[in-house]
Amino acid sequence: MIACPECDLLLREISLPPGRSACCHCCGATLYRNLPDSLNRSLALTVAASVLYLIANIFPVLGVNLQGNGNAVTLLQAVHELWNQDMPLVSSLTFVTAIFVPALELCLMLYLLLPLYRGHLLPGTSQVMRLLQVIKPWGMIEVFMLGILVSLVKLVQDFKIIPGVALWSFGGLTLLLAALATSFNPRDVWSHLAVKQRRERV
């Protein structure tokens, strides 16, 4: 049985053809989907997002050039400067939402998907799945990108702005995380976990 997330109606779970989704016949909410090869696609997107994440945090986000004097800054340096300028709240929020949470989410996804690709599950899978649900609202790469774009529009009137490699990487990372959220089907992980638990009981 499965409970509708919108109206709590209990419904019997059925098998679906690839690419189809099951909806509640009472309120019309989507109950679950059968995404073909979702785990392998999610793993590929996670690996690609991890590479872009590393590039985005190692290289400068942007450079500012004024009368021949240039300066480039990475995201960690920007967080450090915000802290030094007596803005600890802004600095902490930037660090948590743009650096820590995305890194934690990608690490947890790799912890889940790499063993599944090899046909087994690591201990603590259920706790990792629940932790992913808790931290997901705190990953705000897209909000960070919007803030950068607004700042660039304002700064370009007074300075020559040079977009860094990290800025383009953050843009790609935003798209990959959105694609990952669409392709990842938690139901597939829970299904593998249920099969493993049944085998252990036998």
N, C-alpha and C positions, 0 to 999 in steps of 0.2 A: 504494500500500500504506500501511497505517496500523498502528502498534504499539499494543497495549493498554497503558495506563498502569499496570495492576496486574500482569499476568502476562507482558507483553512478547510476546505472540503476534502474529505478523504476519497481518493480515487485509486483504482487498481492500476499498477504499472504494467505497460505493455511494451513489447519490442517494436522498434520503428525501422522503416527502411532508411538507408543512408541519406543524409541531407534533410530529413523531415523532423518536425518538432511536434510535441504533444501539448495540447492546450486544455485548460479547464473548461468543461462544457457549461459551467455555471456563470463564471465571470470572464472567460476568454483569456486569462493570463497564461503565459508560456510556462509549462511545467519542466520540461527538459527537451534536449535536442540530441539527435544522433549525428554527430559530426564525424565524417569518415576520416580516419587517420589523424585524429585531433592531437593525440599525445606526441606523435613524431613531428607534426607541424609546430606544435607549441615548443618542443625542444629546439628546433631549428631557429625559431624566432627568439627564444631565450638566449641562445648562444650568440646570435647576431646582436641582440640588444646589449649583452654583457660586453662585447667588444667595443661597441659605440660608447657605452657607459665609461669604460676605462679611458678611451680617447677624450671624451668630454671632460673628464676630471684631471687629466694629465696636461693637456695643452691649453693655451690661453683661450678664454671665451671671446674676448675682443680686445682691440688695441685702440688707444686714443692718441692722435697726433695733433699737436698744437705748435705752430711756428717752428717746425722741424724737430721738436722734442716729442718723442714717442714713449708710450708706456703700455705694456700688455699685462693682463691679469687673468689668473685662473680662478675657478669658482671657489676653491679653498682659500685663496688669497683674498677674494672679495668678502667671504665670511669672516675672515680674520680682521680685515679692515673695518667691517661693520662693528665688530666687537670692540675694537680699539677706539672707535668713535662714539662710544657710550650708547650703542644700540644693541644691547644683549638680546632683547626679545626678537628683533628682526633677524639678527645673526643666527639665533638658535632655530627659529622657524625655517630659515633658508637652509640651514644644515640638515635639519630633520627631513623636510619635505623634498628637497632637491638632491641630497647626497645619501643620507643614512637609509631612509625607507626604500628608495629604489634599489640600493645595493642589497638590502636585506631581502626584498621581494625576489630579486634575480637569484640570489644564493639559495633561497628556499625552493624556487622553481627548479633550479639545477639539482638540488637534493632530491626532489621528487621525480623528475623526469629522466635523469641519467640512469638510475637503477631500473626504472620501468622500461627504458629502451633495451636494457640487457635482460629483461624478463623477471625481475624480482623487485621487492620493496625493502627499504631500509627501516629500522626501528623508528617509531615516533611519527609515522606518516600521518596519522589522524591528527596529532597535535600540530604538525606543520600546516595541514590544510586549514585548521581553525585559526592559526596565527595569520595565515595569508588573508583570511576574511577580515580579521581585526585591523591589520595594517593597511589594507588596500585603500581606504579613503584618505590616508595620509600621504600617499604618493602623488605629488602635484607637479610633475614635470611640465605638463601643458600650461599650468598657471605661471610657472617660472618662465617658460618661453614667451608667454604673452607679456609678462612684466619686462623682459629684455627688449622685446620689439617696441613697446611703448617708450622705454627709456631711449632706445636708438633714435626714434622719431624726434624726441625732444633734444637729444644731444647733437644730432647731425647739423643743427643750425649754428652751433658754436664751435664744434670740433670736427676734425676729420676722423670718422669712425672706420676702423679696419676690422671686419668680422674675422674671428679666429677659427681654427679648425674645430675647436670644441663647440662653437655656436652651431655649426652645421651638423655636428655629431648629436647635439641635443635635439635638433630638429628631426633627425632620423630616428633618434631614440624615442621621441614622442610618438611617431608613426608606428614604430615596432611594438611599443607597449600597448597601443590601441589595438593593433592586429593580434597581439598575444591575448588580450582580454577577450577578444571575439572568438579566437580559435580554441582557447583552453576550455575543456569541458570537465569540471570537477567530478561529475558523475562517473566518468571513466576511471578516475583514480579510486573512488569509493568502491566501484565494481571490482577492481583488482584487489583492493584490501579485503573485501568480503570473500572473494575466492580464496585468498591466502588464509584467512581465519577459518574457513570451512575445512581446508586441507590440514591445518594444524590440529583441529578437533578430531579428525579421522586418524 
